[in-house]
Structures are given as structure tokens and as C-alpha cells.
Amino acid sequence: MDTLVINNREEFAQWAIERANSVISEQGSALATAARSGDEAQLANAANALGQTIVDTLLDAFDCLVDDE
């Protein structure tokens, strides 16, 4: 994975918007599809995947804000 350097709020906001769009496109559509299927196991798996993606994204955001020096 490439290292992302964010220098200001505008860059951070742009990253957040792009990441949110990605999460919604990938995990949100999987959750909607699972909900339509009526399969409780599939729905639970999709919901858990969405939750994990949100956690991973928040950790990525935190990593961008931490100064390693």
C-alpha cells in the first residue's frame, strides 16, 4: 500500500470523501444486496464487513494524522 501524505484540511477532506464513496460503493451495495436476498447469514456477514471496513478506514485516517517523528 502506498503511503499517503496529507498536508492540509482540504487534502484530508478530499481523501475522506473519496474513501467514503469507495466504502459505500463496495460494502454498502453488498449490504443492500444481502438485505434484499432475505438470507440472514449473508446479511450478517455483509453488515460485519461494512463495520470492519469503517473501523479500518478510521484507523487509516488516524495513521495519516499521527506524526511519526
N, C-alpha and C positions, 0 to 999 in steps of 0.2 A: 504494500500500500504506500502511495506517495505521501510525503509529509506536506501538510497544508500550513502555510503561514498566513495568518490574518493580522493585518496591521491597523485596522480601524473598525469602527462600528458598522460602517457601510459594507465592508467586506464580510463581516460576521453576519450581518442581516442577509446578505445575498447567499452566503453558504447555508444559513438556516432555511431560507425559502427553498433553495434547490434540494436540500436534504429532506424537508417536509414533503415536497412534491414527490420525491422518489419513494418515500415511505408509504404515502397514500396510494401511489400507483401500484406498488408491488404488494404490500401487505394489506392495504385497505380493500383492494379488489379481491384478494384471496379470501378475506373475511366475509365480504358480501356474497361471494360465490358459495362459500360454506353455509352461510345463513340461508340462502335460497335452497340449498340441497336438502335441508332438514336433518342432516346427519350430525348428531350431537358430538360425536368424537371428532369429526372433521372440523366442526365449528370451534370446539375447544382447542384443537391444535392450531387453527388459524388465529384465534384470539391470543393464544400464548406466543405465537410467532410475532404478532404485532406488538405485544407488550415487550418482548425481548428486543425487538428492533428499536423501540422507543428508548429503552434502557441503554442499548449500545450507542445510539445517537447522542444521548445526553452525555455519556462518558466520552465520546469523541469531542463534543463541544467543550467539556471540561479540560480535556487534554490540550485543546487549542488555546485555552486561557491560562494554563499553568506555565510559568516561566521556569525552564529547566536550569537556569544559571544559578 
